[in-house]
Amino acid sequence: MSDIHTENNVAVSRPVRSSASMPVPLRWLVAIAAVLSVFLAMDSLRLFSERPLMEFVITVQNHYYYALLALLLPFSFLIYPPFKNATRYWYDIVLGLATFCVCMYFFVNSETMLDYGWEFSAPDTAVMMSYLLWALALEAIRRCGGATLFWMVLLFSIYPIFADQMPGPISGMASTAAETASYHVMSIESILGLPFRAFAQLVIGFLIFGVALQHTGGGRFFINLAFAGFGHVRGGSAKVAIVSSGLMGSMSGSVITNVLSTGPLTIPAMRKTGFSREYAAGVEACASTGGVLLPPIMGSTAFVMATFLNVPYSDVAIAATIPALLYFFGLFVQIDAYAARNGLQGTPREELPRLSDTIREGWFYMASFVVLIFLLVFLQREAVAPFYATGILLVLNQLSPKNRWNLSQTGDFLVACGKLLVELLAIMAGVGLIVGALSVTGLSGTLVNDLLFIAGDSVLMLLLMGAFTSFILGIGMTVTAAYIFLAIVLAPALVQGGLDPMSVHLFILYWGMLSFITPPVALGAFAAASIAGASALKTGFKAMQLGSVIYFIPFFFVLEPALIMQGSVAQILLTTSIVVLGITLIAGGLQAYMPLLGMLDRPGLLAAIGRALIVVGGILVALPGLDSIGIPVGDLLLFVSGFTLSLLGILASRRRHSPAQVSGSV
């Protein structure tokens, strides 16, 4: 069948065999592979004892990596058919068995490989096996990651063979085909490179926690919790969508999965209270996109980022908190303004779940969150935190008569875990091939210098180039792949320009996410439109308007590190407050309504210009000083100029006799 299928931060339309259509033996094999993979991951983290239980087999780290490949990569050919509408072919099984055997060959020879440096000088048998695994990995990437990622990985992975024949800026050190294959498969810089190691050492536990949360009914709990808290206020159903989809998106780490899981509940609720189809779908798309940027979990890219920066994941989560909350604040203010302008009331309290009942029924979700955050933030044990949190969640779920799984539901959970692990492992291995090609040819350093030359040492130009490139790559590649490519090529140039490394990497991540709500692609908006029965293109433009602040927030925090929690408490609070004011002005101008002031919809061209001035003024108010990028414009000048423009815009567009605000506002 053909579905929209997801990687942690991305969705591509491609064929996939659903869990229900899987033959029973395949379901069993996927479930067993998931259990063994999680067991190996936990054993490598010493969760069972101070010494690994598998120490007699896994003596070096590469043993663990090749074991994961052997357990998961073969299922790329059994779960994902070779092309759309394919059923099952004998060569899928052959490819799966071949992949298992080749990975086991490298597993058995892992120690020898390290002792004798096979990645640079390997025996003929190892070279032939490297060619085979390279080809199998490419086909697995095509099936799991889609055609665009496949062609990108293919071109980069064979680039070292022709590197010395390329024109100036993309010329590099060449290798023979045998040397390239050996380096890709047997070094720790390519297939087993940084993306794969982040997956093996950090990501697996968080993926399992996200799947466990979905299968234990976490989505329903978050929605009920949001309805209990916000359903009664004006525009309450849309505010519920923001809260529930934001929380669930943080857990699932996937925009499309979030839209498809919470959208069927939130979109009809918004429609029932008066929101148009396009508006309801746009709200869901924006909230689901923001969820992937919201700590404590975010998406797999955040864990790769922590590995890149060589910092604890908790540092990334803390740095991402204020930008994510600012984005959701912008959504919240726009929806409140829209509801006030259109007189959209909330849902009567008697039709809503009670907060006390909701918490009593789903308290174990909150308990698992407390454990997760405590281990992440206070004990700084991010690698083991999701395993403990998942264990507590599953135990408490089984103690609840209402939520307890039967054997079939347990099997569904294990199969879902296996499918997600297979997909992400294949994609991480593919992205590793790109990293390996850049590494072995020395191209990454050359491109950094070329970018600096093209930008004329202008940090602003580099930022604009980075934003545009991140957006374009985010359209055709997974967010993780786009991020890693730019983290190698672009981020060092921006850091050399004097910008903070954490803010630079978050900047790249944010702009890579924008393709989910920006036409002509807007996969998140299109998925929501299919649920709402709305026009896909109109939904995309509506999502773009609602999520407009996300286009500016990356520039705000890359220019002002206080927004990523770097600075004194006073500086962080002051900077955040100013940005909140700016976002309020931007939202007011876009929605023609300002809190406390009322309608900004006076008819006429002058009023339209006035609303545009409010938006521009809001951007200037929120924009930090530009001294850090070599432009002598300070915070005070920007704030005064922006505030003045906004004030003039309000005077030009506000109704002289604004009607009273609709009751029930927040």
C-alpha positions, 0 to 999 in steps of 0.5 A: 500500500502507499502511505505517508510514512515518516522518519523522525522529522520528515515525511515522504510519500512512498510505499510501505507494507503496513503492520496489519498486512505483514505476514505473521512470521515477518511480524514475529521477526520484526518484533524479535529484532526490536527486542534484541536491538533494544537489549543490545542498546541497554547492555551497551549502556550498562543498564543490567550490570556494571559489566555488559552481559554480552561482553563475551561476544561484543568486545569492541564498540564496532561489534555493537554497531555491526550487530545493530546493522545485522539485526535491523538493516535486512528488514528494509527489504522486507518491510519496504517494497521496491516500488509502489504497489509491489506485493512481495518478491523472492529477491526481497528475501534474498536481499535481506539474507545477503544483508544479514550475512554481510553484516555478520561477516564484519561483526565477526571480523570487527577486532581484526579490522581495527587491529590491522586498519582494514579501512585503509588496507583490507584483504580482497574478501573484505573489499568485496564484502564492502562493495556489497554492503555499500550497494545494499545500504544504498537500496535500503536508503532508496526504500526507506528514505525516498528517491531524493535522499537516495540520489543525494547519497549515491552521488556523494558516496561515489564522489571520492572516486572522481574527486580530483576530476571535479572543478575547482570549488568541489575538487578534492583528494581522490580514492580508488573504488576499493579504497572508497568502499573500504572507507565507507564500510569499515571506518567510523567516519561513514556508514558507522559515522557520527549519525549512526553512532548518535542513533546507536548510543542515544536515539534508540531509547527516545524512539522507544519512549515515543512509540510507547507513549503513543501505544499506551494512549498518550495522545488521547491523554494530552488532548483531554488535558488540553481540553480540560485546561483551554477548551472553555476559552475563546478559540479554545479548540484551536488552543487545545490543538496547539497544546496537545499537538505540541506535547505529542509532537515533542514525544513522537518527534515526527510532524506527519505522525503527529498530524495523523494521530492528533489531527483526526481529533483536533480538526473536527473539534475546531470545525465544530466551534466555527473555524474554517477547514483551511484554518483548522488544518493550518493550526494543526500543521503549525502545532505539529511542526512546533512539537518537533522543536519542543523539549524535552525530546524533540526529534532525532536531529537534536540528538545528532546535534548534541553529538556534533557539538559534543555536549549533553543532550540536556544542553540542547534541550535547554537551549531550544526551550525559549525559541520553541515557547516563543513560536507557540506563543506566536501561534497562541496570540494569533489564534486568540486574535482570530477568535476575538475578531470572529466571535468564536466562543469556547466549548461549554465546560459541561461538555469538556473533560474535568481536569481532576478526572483527566489527571487521575486517569493519566497520572502515569504519563506524568510520572514517566515525564517526571522521571525522564526530565529528572534524569535528563536535566538533574542527573545528566544521564540522557542516554539511560533516561528514556529506558527508565521512563519507558519501563515505568510507563509500561509497568504502570500501564499494565497495572491500569485495568483500563489501559492494560495491553493484551498479547496482540497490543504488545505485539503491535507495540514491538512491531511499531518499534522495529519498523521505526528503528529499521527506517531510521537506522537505514537513513542514518547509515545513508547520511553517514555515507555523505559524511564519509565522502566529505571526510575522506576527500577533505571537501568539508574544509574546502567548502567552508573556505569557499563559502566565506569567500563567496559571502565576502566575510559577511556573516549576514550573507552567510546567514541568509545563504544558510537559511535558504539552503536549509529550506531547500535541502529540507524540501528534498531530504530528511531534516536530519540529512539536511542538518548534518550536511550543513552542520559540516559545510556551513556551521563552521563558517558561521562559527568562524564569523563569531556566532555562537555554535549552539545558536548556529546549529539550532538556526540550521535545524529551524530552517530545515523544518520550515518546508513542512508548512511552506508551499509548494511542499508543505507536507505537514499542511497537506497531511492536515488538509487531507484530514480536514477535507481542505484545499492543500495549497490554501492550507499551506498558505494559511499555515505559513501565515499562522507560523510566520514568527518561525521565519524570524525566531532563528534570526533572533536567537542566532543574533542574541544568545540570551534567547538560548539561555546563554547570559544572566537571568536578568538578560534572558528575561529582558530579551525574552520579554522584548521578543514577546512584545515584538511577536505580539505586534507581529500577530496583531498586524497579521490578524488585524486585532490587538489585545487590549486595543481591539480591532485593527480592521478600519477599511481603506488603504491607509489602514492596510499600510498601517497593519503592515507597519505594525508587522514590520515594527514588531520585527524590528522590536524583537530583532536584537542588535546587529553589532555581532554581524558587523552592522552598527545598529544597536538594540535601542535604535531597533526597539525605538524605530520598531515601536514608533512604526507599530504605534503609527500603524495602530493609529492608522488601522484601529477602529475609532469605536472598537467593539467590546472584546468577546468574553471568555478570553485568556 
